[in-house]
Amino acid sequence: MASEIETLLDVAVIGGGPAGISACIELSKLSKLKIELFECDDKLGGIPRIEDIHFFGFRDLKRIYSGPGYAQKLDHLIRKTSVEINTEATVLKLIPENRGESHQLEVLSPRGLKTYKSRFIILATGCFESSQFPRVIPGLRPAGVFTTGTLLELVNSQNRKPGKSALIIGSEHVVFPCIFALRKAGTSIMGIVEEDSKVQTYAFPFRSLASFLGIPIYNNTLINGILGHKRVEGVELFNLVNEKISKIKCDTVVITGKFRSYSPLIDHSVIERDPLTFGPVVDNTLMTSVPNIYAAGNVLRGADMHDLCFLEGKQAALSILGTIESGKNEIPEYVSMHTEYPIRHVVPQKIIPSQIKSYRFACLHPGVSIQVLHTLKKAAIEAWSNDRKIWESRPSKLIANNRISIPIKQFDWNHVDMDRGIALRIQVVES
């Protein structure tokens, strides 16, 4: 299929979720820019469109919305701008060009295949959950196995019932909308399985809700196999403590959490990928290793809160506006950040000291953050550079697979070795 003649843009934003929409809204304040948004779905708003619970919008829009209400608000805000919106538009290929040249996009939509050239690009393609086979869960793939996203789409958008009885795998934050969706559909919840010794969300509300609804929680437990051929018939569990095998009858399995970046556009490109997040490596301006290509939101790390993604999209836009205003396109000196077990990853991975911002409440703003592999109590987070400790914090608890803000403004930057970088470590007192 031959593509149409190329279109020249100032900024191309790929992804119509909170990060992409907020970037467009901020960029549109400079009216002379030609901005286009590309979203592969037929509607804007991202995952919040199918999460029918009320906790959206607090940090970014300063009020509380339901998921669909939040998505509608974002759609309303962006349509008031001059941004050209392209839905059902899939970016097939991103071709980074040499420094100072416009980057190239190939986009397929109902209007055909079209080529764009854009001076700046923002990647905001989001993330996805790991399903059965990437997690190496034994068994066939019979009907009745869902990820949370598929479940929410089925129940909240299509008003369909996934099954009569369900077992939930995983206990990250996303377990809450999963429980509410199953309850809304009238599906019995046979239990929640977590391989770790502790749940991976806020323990008190989670256990209180499970107790109130009579949902068993199976900690230290692995899925030994999903039973059934045409349809799920049950699940075989293996307890890591007593090494006993048990079976639970159900016709539905919901696999939640373990999110990872959705970043196929950087495959086989010169954009540096982080092997831990599977997303692009960025500095604290959110620029990737290729000048004028930025990334924001869950493409950087897997699942994070929607409002922080919104604020991160705004941050990427402000970085672009700053570059346009200054007229400079230099790559400043940076220091690399890396992590050690049991830290899962750190984002951003590069820090430009001159771009460090100070926030009174770091947890309420996008910035440097880590995730840990296991929920830990009484653990010390430390930053080291050239065998010298430059910062330490002792939080009471670290929840696995959850954003943990790192206030890098508090680091002893006078003793940072710019060549050797900074290592983030955890000293575990109690797991």
N, C-alpha and C positions, 0 to 999 in steps of 0.2 A: 504494500500500500504506500503510495507516494504521499509525502507530507506537504501541507500548504506552505506558502512562503513564510519565513520567520517573522515573528512579532517582537519588537523591542520593548523591554520593560525596565523600570528602575528596580522594583522589588517583586520577586515571585515568592509567595508563601505557599508551602505544600502541607496541607492538612487543615481541616475546618473544625477542629476541636477548640477548647478554651485557649490553648497557647497560640494557635494560628490566628484565631479571631482577635485576640487582644493585641497581637503584633500589628495586624491590619488597622485596627482602630487607632493605635498610637501613631503609626506611620502616616495615616491619612491626615493628621494634623498639619503636615507639610503638604499643602494642596497641590503643589506642582509635580509631585511624584506620580508616576504611572505604576499602579500596584494591582496585581491580580492574585486571587486566591484559588487554589486548585484542591478540590475535595472529591474523593472517589465515590462517596455515598451520594444519595440523592437529596440528603438534608444536612444542614450544618448542626454543630453542637457536640459531636463526639459521643462518648459513652454516657454522659449525663442524660441524654435523651431517653435511655431505657432504664435508668435507676429511679424508681418511683418512691424515693424517700426524701425527707426534708432535712438537708444539711448543707446545701449548696449556696455559695455566694457570700459567705461571711467575711472573708479576708479581702476579696476583690471588689465586690459590689456593695458591701456594707449592709446586707440584709439577707434573710434566709429564703431560699427557694426550694421547691421540689426539683428533682432532676430534669423532668420535661420543662418545667417553668423556667429553670436556669438556662436551658438550651434555647428556648424561645426568646428569652431576654437577650442573649448573645446574638442570636439571629437578627433581632430587631435593631440592636446597636450597630452592627456592621452594615446593615442595609441603609442606614442613615448616612454612610460615608460614600466617598467616590470610588471605593475599591470595586473592581470588576470581579464578580463571584462566578466561578465555574464549578458547578456540581456535576456528578457523574463524569468527572474528569480525572483519569488515572495518569499520573506521571510515570511513563515507562522507563525513562532513562534520564539520568543527570550526567552531563559531561562538563566537569570542571575545566576551565581554560587557564591559560597562563596569567600571571599576576598583571592586573590592570586591564584585563580583557573581560568582556561579559561572558557569563556561563550559559550553557545551552541546556534546554529541556525539551524532551519529546513527550507530548501529551496526547492521549487518546480519549475522545469524548464522542457523544452522539453526532457531533459535527464533523468527525473524522480525525485524522492524525495531523497534528500541528506542531511546528517547531517554534520555540521561544528563545530569545536571548535576553538575559537579565543581568544587570550589574550586581545586584545583591540577591541572595536566596536565603530563606529561612526554612529549615526542615522541622516540621511539627507533626510528624506522622504517627506519634503515639506508640503504643505497646500492645502486647497480647499475652494471654495466659498460656503456659505450657500445658499441653493436653496429655492424654494417656501414654502415648508411645515415647515422646521425649522424656517423660519421667520414668520410663522403663517399668510401667505397671503391667504385670503379666495378664494374659487373657486376650480374647478376640476383641473386636470392636462391635459388639452387638448394639442394637437400637436401645436408647435409654442412657447413653453416656454423653454428658454435656459439660462444657465449660460454663463459668458464671455468665459470661457475655451472651452465649447462646441461650442459656436459661432465661435471662432477663429479657432478651428479644422475644422469646417464645411467649412468656407470661405477660409482660408489661405492654408489648407492642401488638402481639397477635391474639392475646386473651385465650391462650391454649394451655392445657394441663399437660405437664411433662410425663406424669405417671402417678401411680397410687402411693408408692412409698419410696423414699430417697435416702441415700447415704451421702453425706458431704465429706469431701476429702480436703483438708487444709483448714487453718484457723487464722488466716490473715484478716485484715480489716474488711475485705470484700465478702467475708462470710456473713456479715449483717444483711446486706441487700439480698444475698442468696437465701437466707432464712426467711426474710419477709416475702420474697417472691414465691417460695414454696408454700408458705402459709396462705398467701393470697390465692394460689391455684388450688388449694385444698389437698395438697400432697403431704402425707405423713412423713416426718423426719425421723429416721431410725437411729441417727447418731452422727457425730462429727469426729473424724479421724485425724489425729495430728501425730506425726512421727517424732516430734520433739517432746521433751519432758514438760514444757510449758507452752501455753497458747501464744500465738504470734499476733495478738491484738491486745486491747486493754482488758485485762483479766477480770476486773470486777463487773463491768457491764456485760461482758460476754458470758461469764459463768452465771450471773443473775438471770439473764435472758434464757439461757439454756435450762436452768433449774425451773424457772417459771413455766416454760413450755414443755418440760419433761423430756428434754433432749439429752441422751447420754453423750459424754465426751470421752473419747478413747485416746489418751496420751501415750507416748512411747509405743506407737503402733504403726506398722507398715501394712500396705495392701499386698497381700500374698497372691491375689488374683481376682479378676472380675469374672464371675461365672455366668454362663449362658451363651447361646449361639445366635439365634435370631433376635432375642430380647434379653436384657439383663435379668438374671434370676436370683442373684445374690452376690455377696462379696466375701472373700476369705481374708481374715485378718491375722497378722502375726504380732504378738506382744514381745517387744524387745527385752522386757524385764524378766518375765517368767518363761519366755520362749514357747508359749502356748499358741495353738492355732484355733481360731473360732470362726464361725460363719454367721453372717447376717443376711436374712432374706430381704430383698428389695427388687424393684423393677427399674430403678433409676439411680444413677451415680452422677454427682456433680463434682467436678474437679476444679478447685479454686486456687487462686494465687500463683506464686512462682512466676511473676510477670517478667518479660524480657522485651527489650527494645524492638520495635518494628522498623528496620532500617535497610531494606533491600536496595535502596537507591545508592548506598555507599559501597555496595558489593563491587569488587573489581574496579574500584576507583582509587584515586590517590588520596582520598580523604581518610585520615587515620582512624582506625576503629579500636575501641577499648575491648580487649578480650574478656573482661569481666562483666561489662554491661551489655556488650554486643552492639552498642550504639557508638556514635562518633565521639572522639576526644575533643573537648572544648576547653577554652580558658575562661576566666571569670567575666569576660565580656560576652561569652557564649559563642565566640567565633571558633570554627573548626580549624583543622590544620591547613585548610585552603582559604586564603584571604577572601573576604566578602561572602563566604558561605557560613551561615549561623545555624544553630539548632537550639530548640527550646521544648520544654515539656517532657512527656514520658518517653520520647525517643531517646532521651539521654540515659535513662536508668531503669525503665520499667515503671510500674505504677507508683504515682505520687498523687497527692491531693489535687483536685481540679483547680482550686483557687490559687495554689502555688504555681501550677502550670500556667494559669492566666497571667500571674505576675511575672513569670519567667519569659513568656512571650513578649510582654511589655518591655522587659529588660533588654531582650534581643533587639527590639525595634529602637529603643533609645541608643543602643550601641551603634546601630546603622545611622541614625540621625546625627550622632556625634561625629562619625566619620565623614558624613556629607558636609556638615558644618565646618569641620576643621580643614577639609580638603586633603588630609593626610591619609596615606594607606600603608604606613610602615608597620612591621611586625615588632612590637616591643620585646624587651627581655622578659623572660618568664622563668618560674621555678616549677619543676614537676612534682606532683603529689603521687605517692603510691601507698598501698596498704599491705598489711600483713594479716594472716589468719588470727581470729575469726571475723575480720571485717570483710564484707562481701565486695564493696567497691566504694570509691569516692568520686563525686562529681561537683564541680569541674575538676579535671585532672591537671590543669596548668593554672598557675596563679601569676598574674601580672601585678607586682606590688603597688604600682601607681594607681591601679584600678580597684583596690580594696575599699569596700564601703563598710561603714559601721552602722549596725542596727541595734536599737535598744533591746528589742526582743527578736533575736535571730530566728526563732522558730516560726515567727509570723511572716517571714520574708524569704524569697528564694536566695540561695547563696550556696556556700560549700556545705555538703552534707555527705554522710556515710550511711550504709546499712550494714547490719551484722547478720551472720548466718543463723545464730541461735539466740534465744532470749536469755539475757544474763542479768544477774543481780550483783551489786557491789563490785562493779568493774571500773577500772580506771582507763580512760582514753588518754593516750599520750601522743605528742608530736615530737619527732626527733629529726635532727639534721646534723650530719657529720659527727655521730656519736654524742650529741649534746641534746638534752631535753629542752625543747623551746616552749612547751605548753602542756598542761595537764588538766583534766576534769574528772570528777568522781560522781557521776549521776547514780541515783539509787537503783535505777533499772534501765536496761536497754532492750527494747522490743525488737525481735527479729523481723527483717524485711520491712522496716519502717524507717522513715526519714529521721536522722539524728543530725541536728545542725552543729556545725563546727565554726566557732567564732574566730576566724583566722586573724582578725584585727588584734586579738589578744596574744598572738604568737610573739616571741622575742625575735623580731626580724633582724636585729643587729647581729644575731648569731646563726642566720640561715645561710647555708652553703648553696649558692645558686646553681652550681654545677652538679652537686650530688643530690639535690632536691630534699624533699620532706617525706618522711615515713610516718604513717599513722599506725599506731599499735594499741592493743588492748591487753591490760594486765587483769586477768580474771581472778577474783577472790572467791566468788560463789556463782555457779552456773544454775 
